[in-house]
């Protein structure tokens, strides 16, 4: 049997960087990526036979745990009927109906294969609906590898962006206005200057890709109001928070409804699936009804849809899961904070429901500039120490940890015990 190191060496001969998504390469924490062979519940096992308590959960989808029985059975039944038709199935309608019932701003839903596709399509739809070109995004919010969103802020807080990736042209970046998260004044200034040209504002209602960063009181409401006053659309990217922080996502949690919603991860039950939805008058601008084109051969794939339906059915019929996740996550957060204090390691613990991030700094963390103050070298040592003790964490300081319903109090306490030892080890 190959070791993780041998598997990574071979992968690098055939795959750029040896991985199919950059964070998996462990560049942010050092060491060799872990190659997994199996997962069940909250545990994953690598190709060397080592077992870990998992807080990545495929980056969020596995809210019910790995290889959850009802999801696996649904996938098997669907696959036996056919893995793809490229034609309508009634299961697509069933999934769309379930989403619409849980997300009242969505009167119509269109399914895609990934969150990136869904965001890209939502932006195109917003531009087509408003007949405007510019978009507003917030530094630190990640919305997939869409050209116009792979943009970094310029020298000032209120500037047009500059490309943050090779292959993104300056012309594309110039249509993107990048603002600091949680800064209402910056939003007001942007719309005062360019409001008539702005098609939409897009944000993560709870950021997860600069680590977990919560909106300050009134931020979401203010952004929504300012955006709509100019005639632009307000888009919530709930790929991460949808069905995670609450059944109805962050929009339910904070009681702020967007014009368009983007969903992913949990709605696919661990399979490649995402969606975007909104008011009928907006969504009906999509082809074949309207002039905004969007398509995909595997969109609404029956295997993925079956997995998503199985996941959502359980979450909708057992809403006590969210209360249990809250208890588990609060226990983990408190344990990590206590362990850090005992070790003399500064940590700011940010949490929203079953998403959390321990920032290795004093905090508070309200935006990307704050997050960047974290001690990433110490986090790297902590990550390695936790891995050695059988706990698998996101291999970056700037990512969310995910707790699943498959975690037990014993798992949480074992994690805190490992963290207590690891924090002492990396305190120096």
C-alpha positions in Angstrom: 0.0 0.0 0.0 1.3 3.4 -0.9 2.1 6.1 1.7 0.6 9.6 1.6 4.0 10.8 0.6 4.3 8.3 -2.3 0.7 9.0 -3.4 1.5 12.8 -3.5 4.7 12.3 -5.4 2.9 10.3 -8.1 0.0 12.7 -8.3 2.3 15.6 -8.9 3.5 13.9 -12.1 0.0 13.9 -13.6 -2.0 16.7 -11.9 -0.9 20.3 -11.5 0.5 20.6 -8.0 -0.8 17.1 -7.3 -4.3 18.3 -6.4 -7.5 19.2 -8.2 -8.2 22.1 -5.8 -5.3 24.2 -4.5 -6.0 24.2 -0.7 -5.6 20.4 -0.7 -1.9 20.7 -1.4 -1.2 21.7 2.2 0.9 24.7 1.0 -0.6 26.9 3.8 0.4 24.5 6.6 3.3 22.5 5.2 3.7 18.8 5.2 2.2 16.1 2.9 -1.5 16.1 2.0 -3.5 13.2 3.4 -5.0 10.9 0.8 -8.2 9.4 2.0 -9.5 5.9 1.4 -12.8 6.0 3.2 -15.1 7.9 5.6 -18.0 7.0 7.8 -19.8 9.3 10.2 -17.4 11.9 11.5 -14.3 9.7 10.9 -12.1 9.4 7.8 -9.3 6.9 7.2 -6.3 7.6 5.0 -4.6 5.2 2.6 -2.1 4.3 5.4 -4.9 3.1 7.6 -4.9 6.0 10.1 -8.2 7.3 11.3 -9.0 10.9 12.0 -11.9 12.9 13.5 -13.0 15.1 10.6 -13.8 18.8 10.8 -13.6 19.4 7.0 -16.6 17.3 6.0 -15.9 17.7 2.3 -15.8 21.5 3.0 -19.3 21.6 4.4 -21.7 19.2 2.6 -21.5 16.4 5.1 -23.7 17.9 7.8 -25.1 14.4 8.4 -21.7 12.7 8.2 -19.8 10.7 5.7 -21.5 7.8 3.9 -24.8 8.5 5.6 -27.0 5.5 5.0 -30.1 7.1 3.5 -28.0 9.3 1.2 -25.9 6.3 0.0 -29.1 4.2 -0.6 -30.6 7.1 -2.6 -27.5 7.4 -4.8 -27.5 3.7 -5.5 -31.1 3.6 -6.5 -30.7 6.6 -8.8 -27.5 5.2 -10.4 -29.1 1.9 -11.2 -31.8 3.8 -13.2 -29.1 5.8 -15.0 -26.3 8.1 -14.1 -27.5 10.8 -16.5 -30.2 11.6 -19.0 -29.6 15.2 -20.1 -33.3 15.5 -20.0 -35.9 16.5 -17.3 -36.6 14.2 -14.3 -39.3 14.6 -11.7 -36.6 14.5 -8.9 -35.3 17.9 -10.2 -38.8 19.4 -9.6 -39.0 17.8 -6.1 -35.6 19.3 -5.1 -36.5 22.7 -6.4 -39.9 22.6 -4.6 -38.1 21.7 -1.3 -35.7 24.7 -1.7 -38.5 27.1 -2.5 -40.4 26.0 0.6 -37.3 26.7 2.8 -36.1 29.9 1.1 -39.2 32.1 0.6 -37.3 34.6 -1.6 -36.9 31.8 -4.2 -40.0 31.5 -6.4 -38.0 29.8 -9.1 -34.8 27.7 -8.9 -32.2 26.7 -11.5 -29.9 23.8 -10.7 -26.2 23.7 -11.7 -23.2 21.4 -11.0 -21.1 23.7 -8.8 -21.2 26.8 -6.7 -19.0 28.6 -9.2 -21.5 27.9 -12.0 -24.4 29.1 -9.8 -22.6 32.3 -8.9 -21.5 33.0 -12.4 -25.1 32.5 -13.7 -26.6 34.6 -10.9 -24.2 37.5 -11.8 -25.1 37.2 -15.5 -28.8 37.2 -14.6 -28.4 40.3 -12.5 -26.7 42.1 -15.3 -29.3 41.0 -17.8 -32.2 42.0 -15.5 -30.8 45.4 -14.6 -29.0 46.2 -17.9 -26.0 47.3 -15.9 -22.4 46.0 -15.8 -20.7 46.7 -12.5 -20.9 44.5 -9.4 -20.0 45.0 -5.7 -18.2 42.3 -3.7 -16.4 42.2 -0.4 -12.7 41.4 0.2 -12.4 38.0 1.8 -15.7 36.7 0.5 -15.1 33.8 -1.9 -17.6 33.1 -4.6 -15.9 30.5 -6.7 -13.3 30.9 -9.5 -15.5 33.3 -11.5 -13.2 35.8 -13.4 -14.9 38.9 -12.2 -14.8 37.8 -8.6 -11.1 36.7 -8.5 -10.3 40.3 -7.8 -8.3 42.0 -5.0 -9.0 45.4 -3.6 -6.8 48.3 -4.8 -4.8 50.6 -2.7 -7.8 52.2 -1.1 -10.9 50.7 0.5 -13.1 52.2 -2.3 -11.5 51.3 -5.6 -12.1 49.2 -8.6 -10.4 45.9 -8.3 -7.3 44.5 -9.9 -6.9 40.9 -11.1 -6.0 38.5 -8.3 -5.3 35.6 -10.6 -3.4 35.0 -13.8 -5.8 34.8 -16.8 -8.2 37.4 -15.4 -8.1 40.5 -17.6 -8.0 44.1 -16.3 -11.1 44.8 -18.4 -13.0 42.2 -16.4 -11.7 43.4 -13.1 -12.6 47.0 -13.8 -16.3 46.0 -13.6 -15.8 44.8 -10.0 -15.9 47.1 -7.0 -14.2 45.6 -3.9 -15.2 46.8 -0.5 -14.2 45.8 3.1 -16.6 43.4 4.8 -18.7 44.9 7.6 -18.1 48.5 6.4 -21.5 50.2 5.6 -19.9 53.6 5.0 -17.8 52.1 2.1 -21.0 50.7 0.6 -22.7 54.0 0.8 -19.8 55.8 -0.9 -19.6 53.2 -3.6 -23.3 53.5 -4.5 -23.1 57.3 -4.3 -20.4 57.3 -7.0 -21.5 54.3 -9.2 -25.0 53.4 -8.2 -26.5 53.8 -11.6 -24.0 51.4 -13.1 -24.1 48.7 -10.4 -26.1 45.6 -11.3 -25.8 43.8 -8.0 -24.1 43.4 -4.6 -22.9 39.9 -3.7 -21.7 38.7 -0.3 -21.5 35.7 2.0 -23.9 36.6 4.8 -21.5 34.8 7.1 -18.0 34.7 5.5 -16.3 31.3 5.5 -13.3 31.7 3.3 -11.3 34.2 5.3 -12.2 32.0 8.3 -15.7 32.5 9.8 -16.5 36.2 10.0 -19.9 37.2 11.2 -21.8 40.3 10.0 -21.9 43.1 12.6 -25.4 44.2 13.6 -27.2 46.0 10.8 -24.6 45.3 8.1 -26.7 42.9 6.0 -29.9 45.0 6.4 -28.0 48.1 5.4 -26.3 46.5 2.4 -29.7 45.2 1.2 -31.4 48.6 1.5 -28.6 50.6 -0.1 -28.4 48.1 -3.0 -32.1 48.1 -3.7 -32.4 51.9 -3.4 -30.2 52.1 -6.5 -32.2 49.6 -8.5 -29.5 46.9 -8.1 -30.1 43.3 -6.9 -28.9 42.0 -3.6 -27.4 38.5 -3.9 -26.6 36.2 -0.9 -24.0 33.5 -1.6 -25.2 30.8 0.8 -23.2 28.0 -0.8 -21.6 27.4 2.6 -24.3 28.7 5.0 -27.4 27.4 3.2 -29.0 24.6 5.3 -25.9 24.8 7.5 -26.4 27.7 10.0 -30.2 27.1 9.9 -32.7 25.2 7.7 -33.4 28.5 5.9 -29.8 29.5 5.9 -28.3 32.8 7.1 -31.2 34.7 5.6 -33.5 33.0 8.1 -31.0 33.4 10.9 -30.6 37.1 10.4 -34.1 37.8 8.9 -32.7 39.5 5.8 -34.1 38.2 2.4 -32.0 38.7 -0.8 -33.2 39.1 -4.4 -31.2 36.1 -5.5 -29.8 33.2 -3.4 -27.0 30.9 -4.4 -26.9 27.4 -2.7 -24.5 24.5 -2.9 -22.7 21.9 -0.7 -25.4 20.5 1.6 -28.2 20.6 -1.1 -26.1 18.0 -3.0 -25.7 15.6 -0.1 -22.0 15.4 -0.9 -22.4 15.1 -4.7 -21.6 17.9 -7.2 -24.8 20.1 -7.1 -25.7 23.8 -6.6 -28.5 26.1 -7.4 -29.5 29.7 -7.7 -33.0 31.1 -7.2 -35.0 34.3 -6.8 -38.2 36.1 -7.6 -40.1 34.8 -10.6 -39.7 38.1 -12.5 -36.0 37.8 -12.3 -35.6 34.1 -12.8 -37.9 34.1 -15.8 -35.3 36.2 -17.7 -33.3 32.9 -18.1 -33.5 30.9 -21.3 -35.7 29.4 -22.6 -38.1 32.1 -21.3 -35.8 35.1 -21.5 -32.7 36.5 -23.1 -30.1 35.4 -20.4 -28.5 32.2 -21.5 -27.5 29.5 -19.0 -27.2 25.8 -19.6 -25.4 22.6 -18.5 -25.4 19.0 -19.8 -25.3 17.5 -16.3 -27.3 20.2 -14.6 -29.9 18.5 -12.4 -28.0 15.2 -12.6 -30.3 12.5 -11.2 -27.7 10.9 -9.0 -26.7 14.2 -7.4 -30.3 15.3 -7.1 -31.2 12.1 -5.3 -28.4 12.6 -2.8 -29.6 16.2 -2.2 -33.2 15.2 -1.7 -32.1 12.5 0.8 -30.1 15.0 2.8 -32.8 17.7 2.8 -35.6 15.3 3.6 -33.8 14.3 6.8 -32.9 17.9 7.8 -36.5 19.1 7.2 -38.1 16.2 9.0 -35.7 16.2 12.0 -35.2 19.9 12.7 -33.8 19.0 16.2 -30.6 18.3 14.3 -29.8 22.0 14.3 -30.3 22.2 18.1 -27.9 19.3 18.6 -25.3 20.9 16.2 -25.5 24.1 18.2 -24.8 22.2 21.5 -21.9 20.2 20.0 -20.4 23.3 18.3 -20.7 25.5 21.4 -19.0 22.7 23.4 -16.1 22.5 20.9 -15.7 26.3 20.8 -15.7 26.6 24.6 -13.2 23.8 24.9 -10.8 25.3 22.3 -11.0 28.7 24.0 -10.3 27.3 27.4 -7.4 25.2 26.1 -5.8 28.2 24.4 -6.1 30.3 27.5 -4.5 27.6 29.6 -1.6 27.3 27.1 -1.2 31.1 26.9 -1.9 31.1 23.1 -4.0 34.0 21.9 -7.1 32.8 20.0 -10.2 34.6 18.8 -12.9 32.0 18.3 -15.5 32.9 15.7 -18.6 30.7 15.4 -22.0 30.7 13.7 -23.9 27.5 14.3 -21.8 24.5 13.2 -19.2 26.6 11.4 -16.3 27.9 13.4 -12.7 29.2 13.1 -10.1 29.7 15.8 -8.1 32.7 14.6 -4.6 32.7 16.1 -4.7 36.2 17.4 -6.4 38.4 20.0 -9.2 39.6 17.6 -11.9 40.6 17.1 -12.0 39.6 13.4 -14.5 41.7 11.4 -12.9 41.7 7.9 -10.1 40.4 5.8 -7.5 42.9 7.1 -8.3 41.7 10.6 -8.1 38.0 9.6 -4.7 38.6 8.1 -3.3 39.5 11.5 -3.5 35.9 12.5 -0.3 34.0 13.4 -0.3 31.6 10.4 3.0 30.0 11.4 1.6 29.0 14.8 -1.6 27.7 13.1 0.6 25.5 10.8 2.3 24.0 13.9 -1.1 23.5 15.5 -2.5 21.8 12.4 0.4 19.4 12.3 0.1 18.6 16.0 -3.6 17.9 15.7 -3.1 15.7 12.6 -0.5 13.7 14.6 -3.2 13.2 17.3 -5.8 12.0 14.9 -7.8 15.2 14.2 -8.2 16.4 10.6 -8.7 20.2 10.2 -8.9 22.5 7.2 -5.3 23.0 6.0 -5.5 26.8 6.2 -6.0 29.3 9.0 -8.5 31.1 6.7 -11.1 28.4 6.4 -14.2 27.2 8.4 -14.3 24.1 10.5 -17.6 22.1 10.2 -19.3 20.0 12.9 -21.6 17.3 11.7 -24.5 15.5 13.3 -22.4 12.4 13.2 -20.0 13.9 15.8 -20.6 12.8 19.4 -19.8 14.4 22.7 -17.0 11.9 23.0 -15.5 13.1 19.6 -15.8 16.7 20.7 -14.1 16.0 24.0 -11.3 14.0 22.3 -10.7 16.9 20.0 -10.5 19.4 22.9 -8.0 17.0 24.6 -5.9 16.9 21.4 -6.1 20.6 21.1 -5.0 21.1 24.7 -1.8 19.1 24.1 -1.3 20.6 20.6 -1.6 24.2 21.8 1.0 23.6 24.6 3.3 22.1 21.9 3.0 25.1 19.6 2.9 27.8 22.3 6.6 28.6 21.9 
